Amino acid sequence: MVVMGVATFVSGQTTQPLTFDQAIQISLTQNPEIKAAAYEEEVAVKERKATYGLRLPQANITGAYVYMGDDMSIDMNGLKTPVNGILGGLPEGLLPPAVLQQAAALMSKDWAMKLQDRSLGTVAANITIPLYTGGKINAANNAAKIRIDQAQEKGSQTRNALISELTERYFGLALALQVIEVRKQVVDGMHHHLSDAIALEKNGIIAKGERLYAEVHAAEAEREYLAAQKTAATLASALNNTLNVSDSASYSPVSDMFVLDQIEPVDYFKQCAAEQNPLLKQVNLAKQLAQENIRLTRADFAPQVALMGIASLYNYQVSPIIPKWAVGAGVSFKIFDGLNREYKFSAARSKKLQVDAFDNQARNDMMTLIDKLYNEMITYSEQMPSIDASFRFAEEYLRIKEAAFKEGAAPSSDVVDARLNLAKIRIERLQAAYYYDLMLARLLEAAGISDAFADYAKRSTARPVRFEETHE
């Protein structure tokens, strides 16, 4: 476990222990990018439901009020003259007097018939049921389903990227805090050496220059110690940002960096990527979406058939000769639209070819990336035995030089250099473990299995790497 007291070197405030599993849980529940991805999926699901409505009848209620310039009427006054001529040409006595009187009364009236008052209003219900759209509705529904899958894969991609970012910042802070401790040990060692140098100078065993050399490097060790604290403070802020917690919160990573003695071959991660990488899945979904877009644009060349119905719900001064309801079927077929359909269809086919080409490139790039990450990870793992050997030598070399210096048989510079070299190797060892973990996280992200990172850390072959380890 990472030493808990180390974190106090950052700000002096009380810190909370935080395991890597806890950090993942906090990030996945509080990080804004995860929340945004969840909302994007929610949008896609609701848009899918909206698209399904294209299959259902469309019902509307419409209302209108109209005021026309004149009443709608039929004027038959022009027929009076020929009718009078016909009646006047009949033989006298052919028609009874009563009929002649009625005819005369009729001829005196206005022969204009009003069909519709100039002022009218109506409220009607309209229903339209699509029967055939050339496949446009099916294509739209299929595209909506694909967009849901795309949103889900984008969410997985965001989750995987977040785990890689968390690995970088969590173990980055763990590394920085342990570097602080290494630097503190150097400072303590330099002060102890300086104290010895002062005593030896007073006894005339070493020259003044030896003591000054120790003073200079003691001051330099203190500067590096303070610089390490500032680096840790920056990384602590970065971790808080990933966790989406207040900057006033202070966490101390307690999960160890680790190096695996054994891991699956690179082909395993390539196979995982081919099956589970969210980016490659999104590219495949983009190919499907492009195919649906071709179907959608092809539907513009087909006729559109629909059933229609209308019923009057309320009338104001509407002529009774107008029917209260009507049903029918309609067909719409576009003959020419300025080549708009042709160019859209051609563009959709070109888009499909573009996505196909991108799919091939994306898969090749992903396999190359996995090779790169895997090789870098293995390189850091292979460095550990050499670093451990150097570590053992540096510890023993420092012990020898300190003993020789106290006997006046070695110069101050030998002790300083030996101590700095030991600190350098300590930090190199921590950095190798850090970059191993970082490359592993990025490798798992490329393979689409970032959630497995915590499981790798718990494997029996995972060897923890800590700053306080010594080699005898």
C-alpha positions in Angstrom: 0.0 0.0 0.0 1.1 3.5 -0.7 2.3 5.3 2.5 -0.6 7.3 3.8 1.5 10.1 5.4 3.0 11.0 2.1 0.0 13.0 1.0 0.4 15.5 3.8 3.5 16.8 1.9 1.1 18.3 -0.7 -1.0 20.6 1.3 -0.7 19.6 5.0 -4.5 18.9 5.1 -6.1 15.7 6.1 -6.5 13.3 3.2 -8.9 10.5 2.5 -7.6 7.1 1.5 -8.9 6.2 -2.0 -8.5 2.8 -3.7 -8.5 2.5 -7.5 -11.8 0.6 -7.4 -13.4 3.5 -5.4 -12.0 6.0 -7.8 -13.5 4.2 -10.7 -16.9 4.1 -9.0 -16.8 7.8 -8.2 -15.8 8.7 -11.7 -18.5 6.6 -13.4 -21.2 8.1 -11.3 -20.1 11.7 -11.1 -18.0 12.5 -14.2 -19.8 14.9 -16.6 -18.7 13.1 -19.7 -20.4 9.9 -18.5 -23.5 11.8 -17.7 -23.5 13.5 -21.1 -23.1 10.1 -22.8 -26.1 8.7 -20.8 -28.2 11.7 -21.9 -27.1 11.2 -25.6 -28.4 7.6 -25.4 -31.6 8.8 -23.8 -32.1 11.2 -26.7 -31.5 8.4 -29.3 -34.1 6.2 -27.5 -36.7 8.9 -27.6 -36.0 9.8 -31.2 -36.4 6.1 -32.0 -39.9 6.2 -30.4 -40.7 9.3 -32.4 -39.7 7.6 -35.6 -41.9 4.6 -34.9 -44.8 7.0 -35.0 -44.4 7.4 -38.7 -46.2 4.1 -39.1 -49.2 5.2 -37.2 -52.2 7.3 -38.5 -51.7 11.0 -38.3 -54.8 12.8 -36.8 -55.3 16.6 -36.8 -58.0 19.0 -35.8 -58.1 22.1 -37.9 -60.3 25.2 -37.6 -60.9 28.0 -40.0 -63.0 31.1 -40.5 -63.5 32.6 -43.9 -65.1 35.9 -45.0 -65.5 36.1 -48.8 -66.1 39.2 -51.0 -69.6 38.0 -52.0 -72.0 35.2 -51.3 -71.7 32.1 -53.4 -74.8 32.0 -55.6 -76.3 30.9 -58.9 -78.0 33.8 -60.9 -80.8 32.5 -63.2 -82.5 35.8 -63.9 -81.3 35.7 -67.4 -83.7 32.8 -68.1 -86.8 35.0 -67.4 -87.0 36.4 -70.9 -87.0 33.1 -72.8 -89.5 31.6 -70.3 -91.8 34.7 -70.8 -91.5 34.1 -74.5 -92.5 30.5 -74.2 -95.5 31.3 -72.0 -96.6 34.2 -74.3 -96.5 31.9 -77.3 -98.9 29.3 -75.9 -102.5 29.3 -77.3 -105.0 31.1 -75.2 -106.8 28.9 -72.8 -104.1 26.1 -72.9 -103.2 26.8 -69.3 -105.7 27.4 -66.5 -105.9 31.0 -65.2 -104.6 29.8 -61.8 -101.4 28.4 -63.4 -100.9 31.6 -65.3 -101.2 33.6 -62.1 -98.6 31.5 -60.4 -96.3 31.8 -63.4 -96.7 35.6 -63.3 -95.9 35.7 -59.6 -92.8 33.5 -60.2 -91.6 35.8 -63.0 -91.7 38.7 -60.6 -89.3 37.1 -58.1 -85.5 37.2 -58.0 -84.1 34.1 -59.7 -80.8 34.2 -57.9 -80.0 31.2 -55.5 -77.5 31.6 -52.6 -75.5 28.5 -52.1 -73.1 29.7 -49.4 -73.1 32.7 -47.1 -70.0 35.0 -47.5 -69.1 34.4 -43.8 -68.5 30.8 -42.6 -66.4 28.8 -40.1 -65.6 25.2 -39.6 -63.8 22.8 -37.3 -62.8 19.5 -38.8 -60.8 16.3 -38.0 -58.3 15.0 -40.5 -56.8 11.5 -40.5 -54.0 10.3 -42.8 -52.7 6.7 -42.9 -49.6 6.0 -44.9 -49.9 2.9 -47.0 -46.7 2.9 -49.1 -43.7 5.3 -49.0 -41.2 3.3 -51.0 -39.5 2.0 -47.9 -38.9 5.5 -46.4 -40.5 4.7 -43.1 -38.7 1.4 -42.7 -35.4 3.1 -43.5 -36.0 5.8 -41.0 -36.9 3.3 -38.2 -33.8 1.2 -38.9 -31.6 4.3 -38.9 -33.1 5.3 -35.5 -32.3 1.9 -34.1 -28.7 2.2 -35.4 -28.4 5.6 -33.7 -29.3 4.0 -30.4 -26.5 1.5 -30.8 -24.1 4.3 -31.8 -25.0 6.2 -28.7 -24.4 3.1 -26.5 -21.0 2.5 -28.2 -20.1 6.2 -27.7 -20.9 5.7 -24.1 -18.7 2.7 -23.9 -15.9 4.6 -25.6 -16.3 7.4 -23.1 -16.2 5.0 -20.2 -13.1 3.3 -21.5 -11.3 6.6 -22.1 -12.3 7.7 -18.6 -10.7 4.6 -17.0 -7.5 5.3 -19.0 -7.5 8.9 -17.8 -8.2 7.9 -14.3 -5.3 5.4 -14.4 -3.0 8.2 -15.7 -4.0 10.6 -12.9 -4.6 8.2 -10.0 -1.3 6.4 -10.4 0.3 9.7 -11.5 -0.5 11.1 -8.2 0.6 7.9 -6.5 3.9 8.2 -8.3 4.3 11.9 -7.4 3.6 11.3 -3.7 6.2 8.5 -3.6 8.7 10.7 -5.4 8.1 13.2 -2.7 9.1 10.6 -0.1 12.2 9.7 -2.2 13.2 13.3 -2.3 12.6 13.7 1.4 14.9 10.7 2.0 17.5 12.4 -0.1 17.1 15.6 1.9 17.4 13.8 5.2 20.4 11.9 3.9 22.1 15.1 2.6 21.6 16.8 5.9 23.0 13.9 7.7 26.0 13.8 5.3 26.4 17.6 5.7 26.5 17.2 9.5 29.2 14.5 9.1 31.1 16.8 6.8 31.0 19.7 9.2 32.3 17.5 12.0 35.1 16.0 9.8 36.1 19.5 8.6 36.4 20.7 12.3 38.6 17.7 13.0 40.8 18.5 10.0 40.0 15.2 8.2 38.4 16.8 5.1 38.9 20.1 3.3 36.5 23.0 3.3 35.6 22.3 -0.3 34.2 18.9 0.6 31.9 20.5 3.1 30.8 23.2 0.6 30.1 20.4 -1.9 27.8 18.8 0.6 26.0 22.1 1.4 25.3 22.9 -2.3 23.8 19.5 -3.0 21.8 19.6 0.3 20.2 22.9 -0.9 19.6 21.4 -4.4 17.9 18.4 -2.8 15.6 20.7 -0.9 14.6 22.5 -4.1 13.8 19.2 -5.8 11.8 18.2 -2.8 9.7 21.4 -3.0 9.3 20.9 -6.8 8.0 17.4 -6.2 5.4 18.8 -3.8 4.2 21.2 -6.5 4.0 18.4 -9.1 1.9 16.3 -6.7 -0.4 19.3 -6.0 -1.0 19.7 -9.7 -1.7 16.0 -10.2 -4.1 16.0 -7.2 -6.1 18.7 -8.8 -6.2 16.8 -12.1 -7.4 13.7 -10.2 -10.2 15.7 -8.5 -11.2 17.0 -12.0 -11.6 13.4 -13.3 -13.5 12.4 -10.1 -15.6 15.7 -10.5 -15.1 16.6 -6.9 -14.3 19.9 -5.3 -10.7 21.1 -5.4 -10.8 21.3 -1.6 -11.1 17.5 -1.4 -7.8 15.7 -0.8 -7.4 12.0 -1.7 -4.5 9.7 -1.1 -4.1 6.8 -3.5 -3.7 3.6 -1.6 -3.6 1.1 -4.5 -0.1 0.1 -5.5 1.3 0.5 -9.0 2.1 -3.0 -10.3 3.9 -4.9 -13.0 2.6 -8.2 -14.3 5.0 -11.1 -14.6 2.8 -12.8 -17.2 0.1 -11.4 -19.6 -1.8 -12.6 -22.6 -0.1 -12.4 -26.1 -0.8 -9.4 -28.3 -3.1 -11.5 -30.6 -5.5 -11.8 -27.7 -5.9 -8.0 -27.4 -6.3 -7.7 -31.2 -9.1 -10.3 -31.1 -10.8 -8.4 -28.3 -10.5 -5.1 -30.3 -12.0 -6.7 -33.4 -15.0 -7.8 -31.4 -15.4 -5.2 -28.6 -13.7 -1.9 -29.5 -16.4 0.8 -29.3 -14.8 2.9 -32.1 -14.7 0.0 -34.5 -18.3 -0.9 -33.6 -19.3 2.7 -34.3 -17.6 2.6 -37.7 -19.5 -0.6 -38.5 -22.7 1.1 -37.4 -21.9 4.0 -39.6 -21.7 1.6 -42.5 -25.2 0.3 -41.7 -26.5 3.9 -41.3 -25.0 4.8 -44.7 -26.9 1.8 -46.3 -30.1 2.9 -44.7 -29.5 6.4 -46.1 -29.3 4.9 -49.6 -32.6 3.2 -49.0 -34.1 6.5 -47.8 -33.0 8.5 -50.8 -34.1 5.7 -53.2 -37.6 5.9 -51.7 -37.9 9.4 -53.2 -38.2 7.7 -56.7 -41.3 5.7 -55.6 -44.9 6.9 -55.4 -46.4 7.8 -52.0 -49.8 6.3 -51.2 -52.0 7.2 -48.3 -55.6 6.9 -47.0 -57.3 10.1 -46.0 -60.4 11.0 -44.1 -62.0 14.2 -43.0 -65.1 14.8 -40.7 -66.7 18.1 -39.8 -67.0 18.6 -36.0 -68.6 22.1 -36.0 -69.9 24.4 -38.8 -70.9 28.0 -38.7 -73.1 29.1 -41.7 -71.7 26.3 -43.8 -74.1 25.4 -46.7 -75.9 22.1 -46.0 -75.1 21.0 -49.5 -71.5 20.4 -48.4 -71.0 16.8 -46.9 -70.1 16.3 -43.3 -67.4 13.7 -44.0 -65.3 12.2 -46.7 -62.8 9.4 -47.2 -60.4 8.6 -50.0 -57.0 7.5 -51.1 -54.2 9.7 -52.6 -51.2 9.0 -54.7 -48.3 11.3 -55.1 -45.5 10.7 -57.7 -42.8 13.2 -58.3 -41.9 13.4 -62.0 -39.0 16.0 -62.0 -37.4 18.0 -59.2 -34.4 19.5 -60.9 -32.3 16.3 -60.4 -32.4 16.8 -56.6 -33.2 13.1 -56.0 -30.6 11.9 -58.4 -27.8 13.9 -56.7 -28.9 12.9 -53.2 -29.0 9.3 -54.1 -25.5 9.5 -55.7 -24.2 11.3 -52.6 -25.6 8.6 -50.4 -23.8 5.9 -52.4 -20.5 7.9 -52.2 -21.0 8.2 -48.5 -21.3 4.5 -48.2 -18.0 4.0 -50.1 -16.3 6.6 -47.9 -17.4 4.8 -44.7 -16.2 1.4 -46.1 -12.8 2.9 -46.8 -12.6 4.4 -43.4 -13.6 1.1 -41.8 -10.6 -0.6 -43.3 -8.2 2.2 -42.3 -9.6 2.3 -38.7 -9.1 -1.4 -38.2 -5.6 -1.3 -39.5 -4.8 1.7 -37.3 -6.3 0.0 -34.3 -4.2 -3.1 -34.8 -1.0 -1.0 -35.2 -1.9 0.9 -32.0 -2.3 -2.3 -30.1 1.1 -3.5 -31.3 2.7 -0.2 -30.2 1.1 -0.2 -26.8 1.8 -3.8 -26.1 5.5 -3.5 -27.1 5.9 -0.4 -24.9 4.2 -2.1 -22.0 6.5 -5.2 -22.3 9.5 -2.9 -22.6 8.8 -1.4 -19.2 8.2 -4.8 -17.8 11.5 -6.1 -19.1 13.3 -3.1 -17.6 12.4 -4.0 -14.1 15.0 -6.8 -13.5 17.8 -4.5 -14.7 16.5 -1.7 -12.6 16.3 -4.0 -9.6 19.9 -5.1 -10.1 21.0 -1.5 -10.3 18.9 -0.7 -7.2 20.7 -3.4 -5.2 24.1 -2.2 -6.3 23.3 1.5 -5.6 22.2 0.7 -2.1 25.4 -1.2 -1.3 27.5 1.4 -3.1 26.0 4.2 -1.0 26.7 2.2 2.2 30.3 1.6 1.3 30.9 5.3 0.3 29.3 6.6 3.5 31.5 4.3 5.6 34.6 5.3 3.7 33.8 9.0 4.0 33.5 8.8 7.7 37.0 7.2 7.7 38.3 9.9 5.5 39.0 7.5 2.7 36.4 8.8 0.2 35.5 12.4 -0.9 32.2 14.0 -0.1 31.3 14.0 -3.8 31.4 10.2 -3.8 28.7 10.0 -1.1 26.6 12.7 -2.7 26.7 11.1 -6.1 26.0 7.7 -4.6 22.9 9.0 -2.8 21.6 10.9 -5.8 22.2 7.8 -8.0 20.2 5.7 -5.6 17.3 8.2 -5.6 17.5 8.3 -9.4 17.1 4.5 -9.6 14.3 4.5 -7.1 12.4 7.0 -9.2 13.2 5.2 -12.4 11.8 2.0 -10.9 8.6 3.8 -9.9 8.3 5.5 -13.3 8.7 2.1 -15.1 5.8 0.7 -13.0 3.7 3.8 -13.7 4.2 3.7 -17.4 3.6 0.0 -17.5 0.2 0.6 -15.8 -0.6 3.5 -18.1 0.3 1.4 -21.3 -1.8 -1.5 -19.9 -4.8 0.9 -19.4 -4.5 2.3 -22.9 -4.0 -1.2 -24.3 -7.2 -2.4 -22.6 -9.0 0.7 -23.9 -7.9 -0.1 -27.5 -9.1 -3.7 -27.0 -12.4 -2.4 -25.7 -12.1 -4.1 -22.3 -11.0 -1.2 -20.0 -13.3 -2.6 -17.2 -10.8 -5.5 -16.8 -8.0 -3.2 -15.6 -8.9 -3.6 -11.9 -8.9 -7.4 -12.4 -5.4 -7.3 -13.9 -4.2 -5.4 -10.8 -5.6 -8.3 -8.6 -4.0 -11.1 -10.5 -1.6 -13.3 -8.6 1.2 -12.5 -11.1 0.8 -8.7 -10.4 3.9 -7.5 -8.5 3.3 -4.3 -6.5 6.0 -1.6 -6.8 6.6 0.7 -3.9 9.2 3.4 -3.1 10.0 2.0 0.3 11.2 -1.4 -1.0 14.8 -2.4 -0.2 16.8 -5.2 -1.6 19.2 -7.2 0.5 
